[in-house]
């Protein structure tokens, strides 16, 4: 089988990747294990953020906030007043206006006078020392007078206003005045002082406005009273001078007489017209002879009674005549009664006509007399019209002056009543109390936030490390990668505690590396099938980068083989480096390269390494990796010759990412192990190396991962060890 041509390649069977647990528990454990592998990064970032956050929180200046609650009052009015102001409600923008007025500069200036700011602590630093000793460069040029200047006061007012907040509660008349200070006592005092000083300022402003208005009203009322008295005296003198008789209402007596006479004349004319109407009715009834027309004369009961009796008799006669005929004695008797009734009706109508004619004459006389008197009064009124008009003008002026005077007098009275009803525009609902604890900073919440931020920062750092890492971050990624199985996982050995393979197998036979080496050797032995060199097995150990642990793994495999009672030989094939096997213990400077060149025999460069517990052959004199077909045949002959003395030959090849010499060595080996350093070897480099190994016809057995954490152990079954298994292994190690 060693005579197989080099260019004869084969396709390595691609093993299906084992199923990976995708449940919640599996994902949780997977992410927890990934985080545990980066616990130092997580701890460093989280601790750094926590310390920085804690220092920042503890260095924050403490401040106290005290809120005072006030309510905007409505205007107090006289309950007996009839004006519409009594039902006036508060305006919608009144709370916002009062908020701006409370937080005004005038109120802040009053508060500063009442509560002056505490003196700033004097900082005795080098700058202050130089300023005190005459070095004025960079010192603030000012004196005691300058410190009390308007600019300093303005800055103090601005600082005070910046620490006070007045906010109206939506859809209410409630305002919240909040003050912030270095101490709780000052915060409460400042909040209450803003309210009380604004109340005083508003009351003083109201009193000042009322005082000015009262003074103006007093002057104006005095002038209007004098004007009214003068106008009333002028009207009275003119009335006496022109012999005018005027009533209390200011109208002349003759006009009242004319008015009364006109009313009486109208009544007389009404009586005269009514008498004429009755006369006309009686005359029409007499001429027609119809008694029914007389029934409307309600004021003549005799005429109405006679007309009613006549109509009843005529009705009865008509009934008798219709029943017995016109010649019946009863009908003839009714004719005599009807004739008598007609005579009585005529007599009553005549008497009524005479009575109405008397009333008509009397009413006519009254109308004539009243008309004559009315004409006489009108003539008298016409003679007084000019003087009366002048008097009316004077009287109207007097009444106007009186009305204005009374209006101003009423206004002055209301103003006097308002002085007793003055109140501030806002009232306290609750005074600001001294806060028990500082409002800012809330160190408990901030520290909780810092802890959360530290945890998030640590997790983010780990996530970024994993995201930007080009290497393998999870052992499950090795399973089935490139169609190769994961054979063994070796934990990281702490620096300073490394032991030789012999010591490891002897002192810790059940340690994690020892168990992993034995299981790896068993897998290679069972997977060998038939070898290319008779009974011996040639195992090549290669990697992508230097320092992945190939030589340590080779020494462990050789020690495990020696422990099993078989012989093993470790050959260093890295001709280009000066590290690896100790040259003093491995035949000086001669090795494999010198054997291939014919300078020395293979038996002369093989030495026994007691530390590794096996025979070793060094790389020898450095040379380039140019292997032609003859040298490949020479290597095959050499390994065939060595297989007579050794059961297992382990070839430690140079890293494939540095030189291609390991490809030739892997092509002549029966089995090839690809070693990956945990978190170091990138996926791209690993894939490229595996592809090149397959092109050279190497028999790839699988991956070996080195440098993992102790919890990973040998994950051949695809699951972490349980706690019980871990305790069992620890117990066996102690035993």
C-alpha angles and dihedrals in degrees: 000000000000088000092067111127114256095231093055103104130183136199113251109227109253111230117215112247113252117251114272121216108253098176124114093261093047093049091045093051091045094054092042091053091049089051092047090055088057095040093123092055090045092048093047095049094041093047092047093050091045093051093046091046093047092050090048093049094047091047094054114112113246119237134183127214124201121186125206120194121215135172128219108241125219121237114276111229135181107277090212093054118109097207122116091243089084091075096039113128129207118282120249093239095046096095092051091047093050090048091056092046093051091052093049126128093244092059091045090053091053090048091051090053090051096040110025115198116264114258115265115247113259111243111214100203132138092271092055090046093054092048091052092051098052103270098126098175107128094359121134107255105223145113137208089279092051091052089060094046125125092258093058092046091049091052090049090050091049091050092048093049090049089058095049125075125187114191127175117223108240117257094006143080093243121118126192117211110196124185127191122204142152092259132038093232093056093045091055092043093050093049092050092042092056090055097044094045092049089051091051092046092049093048092048090049091050092049091049092051092048092048092054091046092048093051092050092047092051092053093045094046093052091052093047093049091053090049092051094050091050093050093048092049092050092051093048093049092050091050091054093043096055096038092242117167107211129175128229091273092058096252121123121257094236090062091054088049092049089050094050092044091051090053092050091048091052091052091049091049089051092054091047092051092048091052091050090051093053092048091052091049093051093047092050091049092049092050095047096040090214110138093201092073089061094059090080092064097093092165090062104062094171092056092046092049092049091047091049093050092049092050092050093050092049090051093050092047090051090053093048092045091052091050104039105014132251095288097057113121092238091053090049089050090052089051091057092047091049091052090051091048092050089053091050091048091051092050093048091047091051092051091048091050091052091050094049091048089058092051090047091054092048092050091048091054092050092051092051093048095047092047090054093049092047092053090051093051092049091054090051091048091050090057091055099042098099096049091041092053091053090049091051090053091052091046093050090051089052092049092048092051090048093050092051091046092050091048092053090044090054090048091052090050092051090048090053090051091049092059089066091048098051115135135165117263091242134040132199117258093175130353121234112267126209107264115237095214136027115272093210131067103026093201095187094056093039092051090049088051090048090051091049090046091049091051092046090047092050092048090045092051091050091046091050091047090052094041095051095037113110093198131079112287100179131044090223088067090067093056107099094352106153090357092291129124127233106248106177143356120210120198124228114270114219116247113262093024100079114129132192116262091252092052091045094052092042102042099033108026093162099042120125096256092046092051091046092050093050092048091047091050091049091051092049091048094051093043095050096085098169123000131216095232107051113259096346123092121220111206119188118202114200138163141181099245137027119261096037093126102260096141092047091049091048091050091049093049090049092048091049089050091050089048089054090056098258131115122248136187126199115204122191107214097177100113095171101062136065097214133078116064119034105257093208089059096038102060100291113266096339123096147124095331090054091049091053090050091051096243095122140009120256093239090059096058097045113097135174114252107203092189093058095034095229145076117276138193119200126221093252128201112007114254140158123273101248107138116176125185092272093055091047089054089047090053091050091050091048093051090045090054093047092048089071089067104030132052095201126030114191117199116201103204127198117260111279092219090062104036138004095229092100090064092065092048092048091050093061095043124097093221132018125203118199111211119206124188110227112253093358113072111074124228093237093053092046092050092049093049093049091050092051091048090054091049088056091050098249118168101234112202099179149277128310114195119204134186098037125144121274093254093063095063111157107335099187093138094052097245138091121255115264121237091253092054091047091052090048092053091046090050091050091049091052090048 
